[in-house]
Structures are given as C-alpha cells and as structure tokens.
C-alpha cells in the first residue's frame, strides 16, 4: 500500500468500531504487513475485514484475504534466528505390543465403566 493517509484512515475506522485505541507501534506493524500490496488490493482487504470480522483484526486476517493460498512450511521465510529444525518426534511412536494395547484398552474400558461411560 502506498497511500499511508488512506491506510491510517481505514485502521482508525476499524479501531473506532471496536472501541479500541491503536498505538503508533501497532499501526507501523500493520503498515509493514500491508506495504507490499497495492492500494486497490488493500482497499478490498479492508472492506472484506470490515464486513467479515467480529473483533479487531489481526494482520493474518488481511493476509488470508490478500494471499489466500496456503503456504507450505518450506515456503515461509523465517528469519534464521527463529527457525529451528523440527524437534525429535520419537516420543509419538507407539512401541507397545498388541497385547499391551489390548490390556490398556481393557483397563480404560473398566475405568470408564466405573463412571458410567462406555468405550467402543
């Protein structure tokens, strides 16, 4: 967005609707978010947000309208200091034998029965 006065007008209008004050810091953050898009795109996004949000919009509310295609994880431009390799997820593996799983399920059914619940 190139027209900062129009941008401020839209933001202040939304803030007024939500009975919220908007700081310079927050205004700058939204400005940086919308700066890559054209004035016309942003006007449409503000209209969409005005008509489709119930609370003060987050930047993602604008971005989802402006660029609706979901991003793949490897397409997201993470700053190097934020991105870390995914954690080791070995703890998600279920190494129990079938007998252990059956026994655990039987115990679960037994406990559920004590409180009047049925587990299929």
N, C-alpha and C positions, 0 to 999 in steps of 0.2 A: 504494500500500500504506500502510495506516495503522498497523499493528502493527509498530513498529520492533524490538521484542524478538523477535518471531517471524521477522522478516526476518534479524536478526543470527544467530539460531539456524540458519536454513537456510544462510546464507552460510558460517558456521563449520563446519557439517557437510560442505558441499562442499569447503571448504578442507582439512579433515581428511582426507577421502577422497583428495584429490590430494597430500597431504603438503606443504601449502603454507601459509605464513603470509600473513595478509591485513592490510594496513595500514589505518589509520583513513581515509586519503585514498581508497584503493580502495573501502573499504566505503561511504564517503559517495558516491562516483561511482555505484556500483550502486544505492544508495538513491535518488538523484535520478532515475536511469533508471526505476526501478520505482514511484516515488511516484504517478504519475498513474493507476495501475491499482488495482483493488480487491484486498483481501486474498485473496478467493477466486480471482481470476484469477492472482495471483502464486503462490499455493499450487500451482495446476495447472501453472504455468510451471516452478516449482522441481521438481515431480515429473517433468515432461517432461525438463527438463535433466538431472536425476539419472539418469534411465533412458536417455537418448539421447546423452550426450556422453562422449567418452573422455578429455578433457582439461579443465582448469579453464575454465569457460565465460566467454565474453566477453558484454558487455551485449547484443550483437546476437543471441546465442543465445536470450535471453529475449524480446527484441522480435520476433523472427521467429515465435515461438510465440504471443505475445500479439496481434500485429497482422500476420497472415500476408500480407495483400495487398501486392503490390509498390507502392512509391511511384513516381510519375512524378517526373522531375527537378524540374519546376516546383512540386511539392507539398512538397518538402523545405524546411524553414525554416532556411536558412543565415543565420547572423549576417552582417551586412553586410561586416564586415572579412574574412570568409573567402571569400565567394562572389566570383568574378571571371567576367567574360564568357568563354565558351569561346575557346580560342586559335584563331588563324587556321590553318585546316587545308588551305590551298592546296598544301602540300607533299605531300599524299596523292594529288593528281591525277596521272595518268599522261599526260604530254603527248607521249609518243613516238609516232611514226608506226607503222603496221602493219609496215612494212619493218624499222624499228628493233626492234620487238618480236620479229619473226621471227628477226632476226640475233642478238639477245640470247639467245633460246631455243636457237638452234643452238649458240652458244658454250657455253651451260650444259650442253647435251647432250654436247658434245665434252669438256668438263672432267669431267663425271660418268662418261663412258666411260673416261677415263684411270684412274679409281679403281674401275672395275668396277661402276658403277651404271648403271641405265637410267632415263631420264626419258621418260615418255609425253607 
